[in-house]
Amino acid sequence: MNHKAYEGSYQGEKAVWLQFGPYEAVVLPEIGGNLIAFRDLESGYRFLREPAESEMEHFKQNPGVHGIPVLFPPNRYEDGKFPWNGQTYQFPVNEVATGNHLHGFLHTIPWTVDEFGTTATESYVSVSVSIDHNHPVFAMLPHSFTFRLRYALSAEGLSQHVFIRNNGDQDMPCLLAFHTAINAPFAEGSTPEDCKLKMTIGQRWEMSDRMLPTGKHQELTAEEEEMRTEGISPYFDSLDNHYKAVPQNGRNRMELTDTRLGKTLVYDVGTSYKQWMIWNNNACEQFFCPEPQINLVNAPNVDLPAEEIGLFGLAPGEIWEETARIYLK
């Protein structure tokens, strides 16, 4: 079998390549630890949206809509302000149209390759970033912590293990999402009409004109009800929606079925992610982003019970971890 893990290049950028059986994956440590590619070489499937060679400079400027970018803290924060434990942190207002901070810092900075290799059952890579008072991120988020991502390819597809440890002496916020960009269709010869999306969503959060939750819920439309049950086109409308996550059969996941092939891509994210964002780039018919998210958008500024909106912290020395998997069935 073709089991490999090695350092190489991806369109001119330093990369770690993984190969296992028919599968191939690529991680870009210096661009946010982004897993930029997950492919089935035997079938010609490309599951994640990758930047074309001509798009690499644009991707480096805005690395949030290809591969699996890490958002920490995720999505929007009103006026860039972030109240936490009696203090208010100020993040840069980097979305001028809404006057908000968007998507945090970890997806744009270099990460360190801790190790990579193969075993009898998988090819893997581990990348991490450690923030302390010497790191530029500390000025905005004044906490010492380690964030590690381990990706592995096996006969069971692609697995992701997230590990966050608070290395400081104060409680730190643990707010996270992945802006995972899924190709739909993922197979050559299939069309957007062949694609059917199902997600474990509950009520939709009402959003203001600044794309911040009002705290109110909205009932699902008939199409969203289909998305929750038997499935519907991922492009049935222009989507930039925020939902509560409601696990089904003990699992919290997105399923994308190619009805032409009779194959389903499953993105199983684990039940620690209490919210979903769905964004389809104005129903572009090329890709969409099912974004598993721990916390409600703007959670520290929302006056709702912390458990309901996924607002929690890590005490000194505490660890939070979760696993996810992308596989074909």
C-alpha positions as CSV (number, residue, x, y, z in Angstrom):
1,M,0.0,0.0,0.0
2,N,1.0,3.6,-0.6
3,H,1.6,4.9,2.9
4,K,3.7,8.1,3.0
5,A,4.2,11.3,5.0
6,Y,6.8,13.8,3.8
7,E,7.7,17.4,3.5
8,G,7.4,19.0,0.1
9,S,5.9,21.9,-1.7
10,Y,2.3,22.9,-2.6
11,Q,2.2,25.6,-5.3
12,G,5.4,27.1,-3.9
13,E,4.4,26.9,-0.3
14,K,6.0,24.6,2.4
15,A,3.7,21.6,2.8
16,V,3.4,18.2,4.5
17,W,2.0,15.6,2.2
18,L,0.1,12.5,3.5
19,Q,-0.7,9.5,1.4
20,F,-2.6,6.4,2.4
21,G,-4.2,3.9,0.0
22,P,-6.2,6.0,-2.5
23,Y,-6.2,9.1,-0.3
24,E,-3.9,12.1,-0.3
25,A,-3.9,15.2,1.9
26,V,-1.8,18.3,2.2
27,V,-1.2,20.6,5.2
28,L,0.3,24.1,4.9
29,P,2.0,24.8,8.3
30,E,3.0,28.3,7.4
31,I,-0.5,29.4,6.4
32,G,-2.4,28.7,9.6
33,G,-1.9,24.9,9.7
34,N,-4.5,24.7,7.0
35,L,-5.3,21.2,5.6
36,I,-5.7,22.5,2.1
37,A,-6.4,19.3,0.2
38,F,-8.1,16.0,0.7
39,R,-8.4,13.8,-2.4
40,D,-9.3,10.3,-3.5
41,L,-6.7,9.8,-6.3
42,E,-8.2,6.5,-7.5
43,S,-11.7,8.0,-8.1
44,G,-10.5,11.5,-9.0
45,Y,-12.5,13.1,-6.1
46,R,-11.4,16.4,-4.6
47,F,-13.3,16.9,-1.4
48,L,-12.0,20.3,-0.3
49,R,-11.9,23.6,-2.3
50,E,-8.2,24.2,-3.2
51,P,-6.7,27.4,-4.5
52,A,-5.7,27.3,-8.2
53,E,-2.1,28.3,-8.9
54,S,-3.3,31.7,-10.1
55,E,-5.2,32.2,-6.8
56,M,-2.3,31.5,-4.4
57,E,-1.5,35.2,-3.7
58,H,-5.1,35.9,-3.1
59,F,-5.4,32.8,-0.9
60,K,-2.4,34.0,1.2
61,Q,-4.1,37.4,1.7
62,N,-7.4,35.8,2.6
63,P,-6.9,32.2,3.7
64,G,-10.4,31.7,5.1
65,V,-12.3,30.1,2.2
66,H,-10.1,27.1,1.1
67,G,-9.3,23.9,2.8
68,I,-10.0,23.7,6.6
69,P,-9.0,27.1,8.1
70,V,-8.9,27.4,12.0
71,L,-11.1,30.2,13.3
72,F,-10.1,31.2,16.8
73,P,-12.2,33.1,18.0
74,P,-14.6,32.4,15.1
75,N,-16.8,34.7,13.1
76,R,-17.9,38.2,14.1
77,Y,-17.4,40.2,17.3
78,E,-19.3,43.5,17.7
79,D,-17.0,46.5,17.3
80,G,-14.0,44.1,17.8
81,K,-14.8,44.1,21.5
82,F,-14.6,40.9,23.5
83,P,-15.6,41.1,27.2
84,W,-14.1,38.3,29.3
85,N,-13.9,37.9,33.1
86,G,-14.3,41.6,33.9
87,Q,-11.9,42.7,31.1
88,T,-12.5,43.9,27.6
89,Y,-10.1,42.8,24.8
90,Q,-10.0,44.8,21.7
91,F,-9.5,43.0,18.4
92,P,-9.0,44.9,15.1
93,V,-12.1,45.8,13.2
94,N,-11.2,43.9,10.0
95,E,-14.7,43.8,8.4
96,V,-15.4,47.4,7.5
97,A,-18.9,46.8,6.1
98,T,-20.2,45.5,9.5
99,G,-17.8,47.3,11.9
100,N,-16.8,43.9,13.4
101,H,-13.8,41.8,14.0
102,L,-14.0,38.6,11.8
103,H,-12.4,35.1,12.2
104,G,-9.6,35.6,14.8
105,F,-5.9,35.1,14.1
106,L,-4.8,31.5,13.9
107,H,-5.6,30.9,10.2
108,T,-3.2,33.6,9.0
109,I,-0.1,32.9,11.1
110,P,2.7,30.3,10.8
111,W,2.4,27.0,12.7
112,T,5.1,24.6,13.7
113,V,5.4,21.0,12.4
114,D,5.7,18.8,15.5
115,E,6.0,15.5,13.7
116,F,4.8,13.5,10.8
117,G,5.0,9.8,9.8
118,T,3.3,6.6,9.1
119,T,2.1,3.5,11.0
120,A,0.5,0.3,9.7
121,T,-2.9,1.9,9.8
122,E,-2.4,5.6,9.0
123,S,-0.3,8.5,7.7
124,Y,-0.3,11.5,10.0
125,V,1.0,15.0,10.7
126,S,0.8,17.1,13.9
127,V,1.1,20.9,13.8
128,S,0.8,23.4,16.6
129,V,1.1,27.0,17.6
130,S,2.1,28.2,21.1
131,I,1.1,31.7,22.1
132,D,2.9,33.5,25.0
133,H,3.7,37.1,25.8
134,N,6.3,37.2,23.0
135,H,3.8,36.3,20.3
136,P,2.0,39.0,18.3
137,V,-1.4,37.4,19.0
138,F,-0.9,37.9,22.8
139,A,-1.4,41.7,22.4
140,M,-5.0,41.0,21.4
141,L,-5.7,37.8,23.3
142,P,-3.5,38.0,26.4
143,H,-3.4,34.3,27.2
144,S,-0.6,31.7,27.0
145,F,-1.9,28.5,25.3
146,T,-1.0,25.7,23.0
147,F,-3.2,24.8,20.0
148,R,-2.4,21.5,18.3
149,L,-4.0,19.9,15.2
150,R,-3.3,16.3,14.2
151,Y,-4.5,15.1,10.9
152,A,-4.4,11.5,9.8
153,L,-5.3,9.5,6.7
154,S,-6.4,5.9,6.9
155,A,-8.8,3.4,5.3
156,E,-11.5,5.4,7.2
157,G,-10.8,8.7,5.5
158,L,-9.4,11.8,7.1
159,S,-9.4,12.3,10.9
160,Q,-8.8,15.6,12.8
161,H,-7.8,15.8,16.5
162,V,-8.0,19.3,18.1
163,F,-6.0,19.9,21.3
164,I,-6.1,23.2,23.2
165,R,-4.3,23.7,26.6
166,N,-4.3,26.8,28.8
167,N,-0.6,27.4,29.7
168,G,-1.3,30.6,31.6
169,D,-2.5,31.5,35.1
170,Q,-5.9,33.0,34.1
171,D,-9.1,31.5,32.7
172,M,-9.0,31.9,28.9
173,P,-11.9,31.8,26.4
174,C,-12.2,28.7,24.3
175,L,-14.1,29.8,21.1
176,L,-13.5,27.9,17.9
177,A,-14.8,27.0,14.5
178,F,-13.5,25.5,11.2
179,H,-14.4,27.3,8.0
180,T,-14.3,24.0,6.1
181,A,-14.8,24.5,2.3
182,I,-16.4,21.5,0.7
183,N,-16.5,21.0,-3.1
184,A,-20.0,20.3,-4.3
185,P,-19.8,18.5,-6.6
186,F,-16.5,16.8,-5.5
187,A,-16.4,14.3,-8.4
188,E,-15.5,15.0,-12.0
189,G,-18.5,14.5,-14.3
190,S,-21.0,15.4,-11.6
191,T,-23.0,18.6,-11.5
192,P,-24.5,20.8,-8.8
193,E,-27.9,19.2,-9.5
194,D,-26.4,15.9,-8.4
195,C,-25.6,17.2,-5.0
196,K,-27.8,16.8,-1.9
197,L,-27.0,18.3,1.5
198,K,-28.1,17.1,4.9
199,M,-27.1,18.7,8.2
200,T,-27.9,18.2,11.9
201,I,-29.3,21.7,12.4
202,G,-32.0,23.0,14.8
203,Q,-33.5,26.5,14.9
204,R,-31.9,29.3,13.0
205,W,-30.5,32.3,14.9
206,E,-31.9,35.6,13.8
207,M,-29.2,37.9,12.6
208,S,-29.0,41.7,12.5
209,D,-27.9,43.8,9.5
210,R,-24.4,43.6,11.0
211,M,-24.6,39.8,10.8
212,L,-24.7,39.5,14.6
213,P,-27.3,37.3,16.5
214,T,-30.2,39.2,18.0
215,G,-30.6,36.4,20.6
216,K,-33.9,35.3,19.0
217,H,-34.6,32.1,17.1
218,Q,-36.3,31.6,13.8
219,E,-38.4,28.6,12.6
220,L,-36.9,26.7,9.7
221,T,-38.3,27.2,6.2
222,A,-39.6,24.2,4.3
223,E,-36.2,24.0,2.5
224,E,-34.2,24.1,5.7
225,E,-36.5,21.4,7.1
226,E,-35.5,19.3,4.1
227,M,-31.9,20.1,4.8
228,R,-32.4,18.7,8.3
229,T,-34.2,15.6,7.2
230,E,-34.0,14.0,3.7
231,G,-31.6,16.5,2.2
232,I,-31.7,19.3,-0.4
233,S,-29.4,21.1,-2.9
234,P,-26.7,23.0,-1.0
235,Y,-27.5,25.9,-3.4
236,F,-31.3,26.1,-2.8
237,D,-30.8,29.7,-1.7
238,S,-27.9,32.1,-1.0
239,L,-26.9,31.0,2.5
240,D,-25.0,32.8,5.2
241,N,-27.0,31.3,8.1
242,H,-26.3,30.4,11.7
243,Y,-28.1,27.5,13.4
244,K,-28.1,25.6,16.6
245,A,-26.6,22.2,16.3
246,V,-29.0,19.3,17.2
247,P,-27.3,15.9,16.9
248,Q,-29.2,13.1,15.2
249,N,-28.5,9.4,16.2
250,G,-25.8,10.7,18.6
251,R,-23.8,12.4,15.9
252,N,-23.4,16.0,14.7
253,R,-22.6,16.0,11.0
254,M,-22.9,17.2,7.5
255,E,-23.7,14.7,4.7
256,L,-23.2,15.6,1.0
257,T,-24.6,12.9,-1.3
258,D,-23.7,12.7,-5.0
259,T,-26.9,11.2,-6.3
260,R,-25.3,10.3,-9.7
261,L,-22.6,8.2,-8.0
262,G,-24.7,7.1,-5.0
263,K,-21.9,8.1,-2.7
264,T,-22.1,10.3,0.5
265,L,-19.3,12.4,1.9
266,V,-19.7,12.6,5.7
267,Y,-18.3,15.4,7.9
268,D,-18.8,14.2,11.4
269,V,-17.6,16.9,13.8
270,G,-18.5,15.7,17.3
271,T,-21.1,17.1,19.8
272,S,-18.9,19.7,21.4
273,Y,-19.8,22.0,18.5
274,K,-23.1,23.5,19.6
275,Q,-23.6,25.7,16.5
276,W,-23.3,25.5,12.7
277,M,-22.7,28.2,10.2
278,I,-23.5,27.5,6.6
279,W,-22.2,29.8,3.8
280,N,-22.4,29.0,0.1
281,N,-20.9,32.2,-1.4
282,N,-24.1,33.4,-3.0
283,A,-25.2,29.9,-4.1
284,C,-22.1,29.7,-6.3
285,E,-22.7,26.1,-7.3
286,Q,-19.0,25.3,-6.7
287,F,-18.5,25.0,-3.0
288,F,-20.1,25.7,0.4
289,C,-18.8,25.9,3.9
290,P,-20.5,23.8,6.7
291,E,-18.8,25.4,9.7
292,P,-18.8,23.5,13.0
293,Q,-18.6,26.1,15.7
294,I,-18.3,25.8,19.5
295,N,-19.9,29.1,20.3
296,L,-22.6,31.4,19.0
297,V,-21.3,34.3,16.9
298,N,-20.4,37.2,19.1
299,A,-21.1,35.0,22.2
300,P,-19.3,37.1,24.8
301,N,-21.5,40.1,24.0
302,V,-24.8,38.1,24.0
303,D,-26.9,38.0,27.2
304,L,-28.0,34.4,27.1
305,P,-27.1,31.4,29.2
306,A,-23.4,30.4,28.6
307,E,-24.3,26.7,28.1
308,E,-26.9,27.6,25.4
309,I,-24.4,29.7,23.4
310,G,-21.3,27.6,23.9
311,L,-19.4,30.2,25.9
312,F,-16.9,28.6,28.1
313,G,-13.3,28.9,29.2
314,L,-10.3,26.8,30.2
315,A,-8.9,27.2,33.7
316,P,-5.1,27.2,34.1
317,G,-3.7,23.9,33.0
318,E,-7.0,22.7,31.5
319,I,-7.2,20.9,28.1
320,W,-10.1,20.9,25.6
321,E,-10.1,18.4,22.8
322,E,-12.4,17.0,20.1
323,T,-12.2,14.8,17.1
324,A,-13.8,15.0,13.6
325,R,-13.7,12.8,10.6
326,I,-14.4,13.2,6.8
327,Y,-15.1,10.0,5.1
328,L,-17.0,8.5,2.2
329,K,-19.9,6.0,2.5
